């Protein structure tokens, strides 16, 4: 009899424990972020601390280089090591298809969608559903050292690639800068981002409206030929083949380049006396175009996503909403522009990000090109990095490399 009573009491206690609400102070979330570009580690840490102070929810942020981000997400998927992850705009397709992240369509559709830039929204989507909260809204721009241009007698920033090449040649011929152009051409994702910008400005795209591969289009071939020629002609720094974004920034900031394509964060860094010798000399402008496209840039939007194994999805969503809130995005906009259209008239945003950056973004955002948002993107990108590098090294023609990539993409799409 006593045993039955004890068992009953134990059962009631267990039931009561299971029914008890989880208090915010009892919740701890683990989040994974990127170190380079976009919001700085200090910015994310400050935002996270503000969230904990407001809600009582503890968050442990981890920061890794971009190149480590996807592998770390994939290897931790089994263990459920992270609740919130930052992903590139080309990953939701892969992660969603593999069941690694939660479908948050209902939550996203409750937001002020008309006030969010389309590029930021696109960064979260796959097959019409949302798999993350838009957060990092970024594209690439052209950065120009106008003082070095002026030394060559050039007063206007080039609007076309033909004008840029003529300006670069003039600067080189006068001995002002040995290699006027610098690019992120290392065998990494940055190379695909730069190629996306240039191919788009030549009227090219890597997939059609049905996501069918179009790698070896005439426009893509012309763009890759153009990139290779700037290296062969000595206008582009040969060390570009080893450079990622931070290397491009440091080269430009040292006064060793006139033209550079990079993310928004370069603007603040090149005007920071602690890390730049060209403060006040550089401007941010739209990427040049051709007779087929006035400009083009790559979507660098990065959503925050909830992993499928997260035990506290409501709290994770609250954290993501907090980071992406208008208050946070207005406060921390020196290196990354807001996702919210309405903030671009905010005086603090213009003062912090720079009126020149805000003005350039209003033009450049109209020319966003997405890298292929397909489940096999990682495999395609790896193949593209290798083949494009061979062209830039002069070991293959653009046509040969892109024909090979077209065959690879068609095979990946069929599987």
PyMOL commands that set and color helices and strands:
alter all, ss='L'
color gray80, all
select helices_A, chain A and resi 2-19+24-26+41-55+66-76+92-97+105-109+113-115+118-122+146-151+161-173+189-201+218-232+238-242+245-253+265-270+313-323+326-331+341-345+347-353+355-367+377-392+398-414
alter helices_A, ss='H'
color red, helices_A
select strands_A, chain A and resi 28-34+58-64+84-88+125-126+129-130+133-136+140-145+181-182+259-263+282-285+297-298+302-306+368-369
alter strands_A, ss='S'
color yellow, strands_A
deselect
rebuild
show_as cartoon
